Every structure is written in structure tokens, then in C-alpha cells.
Amino acid sequence: MNADSTLPAPDAMPVLPAPPAARTLPSPQRRAMLEAGAEILECYRVLRKGGLNVVGEVLRGEGEFVEFDHYPADDVFDEETGSQYYYHAHRAGEHGHFHTFLRARGMPEAVAPLDYPQATEPWPAGADAHSHLIAISMDAYGFPIGLFATNRWVTGETWYPCEDVVRMLDRFAIDHAYPSWPVNRWITAMFVLFRPHIELLLRHRDEVIARWQTNDPDRDVFEDRALETTGYLPISVDDWLRALAAAEAG
């Protein structure tokens, strides 16, 4: 995968409107999100007891922390689910961020890459196809502070329409202990807790791409270095859990 270039700091990214309020979500979804939140807090608890955090776990034993390098060095894969992630850093306003993917073997049936004859660069195909799901921005203490979506060239992915990528979200799971069982549980649960935020970012992503293509129809929008990050949402696990709990309490 390509290393993405320097992205703007979070406060310079386009910030979307707020996702749906907790009270507007169906109660079964809120309960599932609260369970995911409890899982995230449990991961924090066991890490904290050892003086550890999420980011420190993926950097452990990896040597000097170098901009743009992937951590762990060979990424994290779950061969059964087709899920993948890595952590890296290269911009101000955060410590670094996780990029998350689903590879072809884990994708739902009937999803297909966008038909885009204007493509000027080859997209990974067949068993090598992979879709970027979302990026998770982290602070220096190892806690998530934002989510963002990116253009195709940033991660060298295969581009799938947003509704296909939304269908992929349920498939993301890292169900093993490398490089850290708590980190893998944490990142899997983040997809449940912040599902409305992720869906909003993905749909907004395609709206941004469509606008850029309309404004310059002869240009390959997916390789346009002027368009890197299509949208950013700040997040807080604690604040969102409080809102969900209040909504469930009625």
C-alpha cells in the first residue's frame, strides 16, 4: 500500500455535521454500542494496570518511531476475516492514526469496485483487492480523538461505492492476539461504538468525490493530490457513552 502524504492537522480538515443524536438511534443498536463501549473501557482498564496504552502496544518492540513507517512493520492481518490495520504518523495535531481495511476474502457477496474508466493508476484487483474503511486519529496518551476518510491514492486501495463499504463494516474483526489482544479487541469494538459516525464519513466521502469529479470531469479524481482527506469527525468515547446511556435510560 502507498504511504499517504502529509495530511492537514485535524483542525484544518473539513468537519462534518454531527452524526445522529443517540436518542434517535434504535434501542437495540444503542445497547450493542454500549456493550462495545464496555469492551473498550475494559481494554483500557487492563492496559492501564500494566502502565500501557493502545498506541504503545502497537509500537512495542518496533524500534525507533519513524514518520510514515507502518506499525507493526508488516501490518496486522486476520486471515479468517480479511481484516487489516496498521498505525503510523506524519502530521501535526495528533500522535498518529490507525488505517483499517477489509480485503477481498472478507467482503460480502455482490460488492464490486466502482466502474471508473478514467482511472490513470491500476487498482488492486482479485484476491489483492482491499477497501479502506476508516482512519482513527489518536492522541499522545493513546486515546482516540477523531475519525477520518481519505481519497483512494492515500492508501492505494480498490475503490468501492460507499454503500458497499458500509456493508463491509460488519465484517471487520481482528480475532487474534498479535500484536496485542486488548488492542485488537479495542479496534474491533470501535467499529460498533462509532458506527453512525463511520457511515456518515463514508457517505460524505462519496459526495466529496462526486463534487470534485463534476468540477473537473477530465481529471482522475482518485489520484488528485489536492484531495487527500474527504472528511473528519472529532470523537470522545466517554462523551458518546454518556449520551447513549442517557438515551437508553429515557
C-alpha positions in Angstrom: 0.0 0.0 0.0 1.1 3.5 -0.7 2.2 5.7 2.2 -0.1 8.7 2.4 1.4 12.1 2.2 1.2 14.8 4.9 -2.4 15.4 5.7 -3.7 18.6 7.3 -3.9 18.7 11.0 -7.4 17.7 12.4 -8.4 21.3 13.0 -7.8 22.0 9.3 -9.8 19.1 8.0 -13.4 19.6 6.8 -15.6 18.8 9.8 -18.9 17.2 9.1 -22.2 17.9 10.8 -22.8 15.9 13.9 -23.9 12.3 13.4 -27.4 11.2 14.5 -28.1 12.0 18.2 -28.1 9.0 20.5 -31.8 9.3 21.2 -32.7 8.9 17.5 -31.0 5.5 17.2 -32.9 2.3 17.7 -32.7 0.9 21.2 -31.1 -2.4 20.1 -28.4 -0.5 18.3 -27.8 1.6 21.4 -27.5 -1.5 23.5 -25.0 -3.0 21.1 -23.0 0.2 21.1 -23.0 0.4 24.9 -21.7 -3.2 25.0 -18.9 -2.2 22.6 -18.2 0.8 24.8 -17.9 -1.5 27.8 -15.4 -3.7 25.9 -13.3 -0.6 25.0 -13.3 0.5 28.6 -12.2 -3.0 29.7 -9.4 -2.8 27.2 -8.3 0.5 28.7 -8.5 -1.0 32.2 -6.3 -4.0 31.6 -3.8 -1.9 29.7 -3.7 0.8 32.3 -2.9 -1.8 35.0 0.3 -2.6 33.2 1.1 1.0 32.6 0.3 0.6 28.9 -2.0 2.1 26.3 -3.3 1.2 22.8 -0.6 3.1 20.8 2.2 1.9 23.0 1.2 -1.7 22.4 1.5 -1.5 18.6 4.8 0.3 18.9 6.3 -2.1 21.4 9.4 -3.8 20.2 9.3 -2.0 16.9 12.4 0.2 17.5 12.6 3.9 16.6 9.3 5.5 15.8 9.7 6.9 12.2 7.2 9.0 10.3 5.3 7.1 7.6 6.5 3.7 8.7 3.9 1.1 9.4 3.5 -0.3 12.9 3.7 -3.2 13.3 6.1 -3.3 10.4 4.1 -5.9 8.4 0.7 -4.6 9.4 -1.9 -6.7 11.3 -4.0 -9.2 9.4 -6.8 -11.6 10.3 -6.6 -14.2 7.6 -10.0 -15.6 8.6 -12.0 -12.3 8.4 -9.9 -10.5 5.8 -9.4 -7.5 8.2 -6.2 -5.5 8.4 -4.8 -2.4 10.1 -1.7 -0.5 10.8 -0.6 2.6 12.7 1.6 5.4 11.6 2.2 9.1 12.0 3.1 12.1 9.8 1.1 15.1 10.7 0.5 17.7 13.4 -2.4 17.7 15.8 -2.3 14.0 16.7 0.2 11.4 17.8 -0.7 9.2 14.8 -3.6 7.2 13.3 -4.8 3.7 12.5 -5.8 2.8 8.9 -8.3 0.0 8.7 -9.1 -2.2 5.8 -11.1 -5.2 4.6 -9.5 -7.4 2.0 -11.4 -9.3 -0.8 -11.6 -12.6 1.1 -13.7 -10.9 3.8 -16.0 -8.9 1.7 -19.8 -9.5 1.4 -21.1 -11.1 -1.8 -22.2 -8.9 -4.6 -19.9 -6.0 -3.8 -17.9 -4.7 -6.8 -15.3 -2.0 -7.4 -16.5 1.2 -8.9 -16.5 1.2 -12.7 -14.2 4.1 -13.4 -12.8 4.2 -16.9 -10.9 7.4 -16.2 -8.5 5.6 -13.8 -4.9 6.6 -14.5 -3.4 4.2 -12.0 -4.1 0.4 -11.6 -6.3 -0.5 -8.6 -5.6 -3.8 -6.7 -7.9 -6.5 -8.1 -9.0 -10.0 -7.5 -7.6 -11.5 -4.3 -5.5 -8.4 -3.8 -8.4 -6.0 -3.7 -8.8 -4.2 -0.4 -11.1 -1.3 0.8 -10.0 1.3 3.3 -12.8 1.5 5.9 -11.9 4.4 8.2 -8.9 6.0 9.9 -8.7 6.5 13.7 -6.8 9.5 14.9 -5.0 9.1 18.3 -3.6 11.5 20.9 -0.3 11.2 22.7 -1.9 9.3 25.6 -3.1 6.5 23.3 -6.8 7.5 23.1 -8.9 8.1 20.0 -9.7 11.8 19.2 -11.2 11.6 15.7 -12.2 9.6 12.6 -11.5 10.5 9.0 -12.0 9.2 5.5 -9.5 9.5 2.6 -9.1 9.6 -1.1 -8.0 6.4 -3.0 -4.4 7.4 -3.6 -3.8 7.9 0.1 -3.9 4.1 0.8 -3.7 2.6 -2.7 -7.0 0.8 -2.2 -9.6 -0.6 -4.5 -12.5 1.9 -4.6 -15.9 0.6 -3.7 -19.1 2.7 -3.6 -19.9 3.9 -0.1 -22.9 1.6 0.4 -20.7 -1.4 -0.4 -18.2 -0.2 2.2 -20.9 0.3 4.8 -21.8 -3.4 4.2 -18.2 -4.3 4.9 -18.2 -2.6 8.3 -19.8 -5.6 10.0 -17.1 -7.9 8.7 -14.2 -6.0 10.3 -12.8 -8.1 13.3 -9.3 -8.8 14.4 -9.8 -12.1 16.3 -6.3 -13.0 17.5 -3.6 -11.8 19.9 -1.0 -10.2 17.7 0.4 -7.7 18.4 -1.9 -7.2 21.4 -5.2 -8.9 22.4 -6.5 -5.7 24.1 -5.7 -3.5 21.1 -7.4 -6.0 18.7 -10.5 -6.1 20.9 -10.4 -2.3 21.1 -10.2 -1.6 17.4 -12.9 -4.2 16.6 -15.3 -2.6 19.2 -14.6 0.9 17.8 -16.4 -0.1 14.7 -19.6 -0.9 16.7 -19.5 2.1 19.1 -18.9 4.7 16.3 -20.9 3.0 13.5 -23.1 6.1 12.8 -20.0 8.3 12.6 -18.2 6.0 10.2 -21.3 5.6 8.0 -21.6 9.4 7.8 -18.0 9.8 6.9 -18.2 7.2 4.1 -21.3 8.7 2.5 -19.8 12.2 2.8 -16.6 10.8 1.2 -18.5 9.8 -2.0 -20.3 13.1 -2.1 -17.0 15.0 -1.9 -15.5 12.7 -4.7 -18.6 13.3 -6.9 -18.3 17.1 -6.5 -14.6 17.1 -7.3 -15.2 14.9 -10.4 -18.1 17.2 -11.6 -15.9 20.3 -11.2 -13.0 18.7 -13.2 -14.5 15.8 -15.3 -11.3 15.2 -17.3 -9.2 14.6 -14.2 -8.7 11.3 -12.3 -10.2 12.5 -9.0 -8.9 9.4 -7.2 -5.3 10.4 -8.0 -5.7 14.1 -7.3 -3.1 15.0 -4.7 -5.1 18.2 -3.8 -7.8 15.9 -2.3 -6.5 13.7 0.5 -8.9 13.7 3.4 -12.6 13.9 2.5 -13.9 14.4 6.0 -13.1 14.4 9.7 -15.2 13.9 12.8 -13.9 14.5 16.4 -14.9 11.8 18.8 -14.8 11.1 22.5 -15.5 7.6 23.8 -16.6 8.9 27.2 -18.9 11.6 25.9 -20.6 9.3 23.4 -21.1 6.6 26.0 -22.8 9.1 28.3 -25.1 10.2 25.5 -26.0 6.6 24.7 -26.6 5.7 28.4 -28.8 8.8 28.9 -30.9 7.9 25.8 -31.3 4.3 26.9 -32.4 5.5 30.4 -35.1 7.5 28.7 
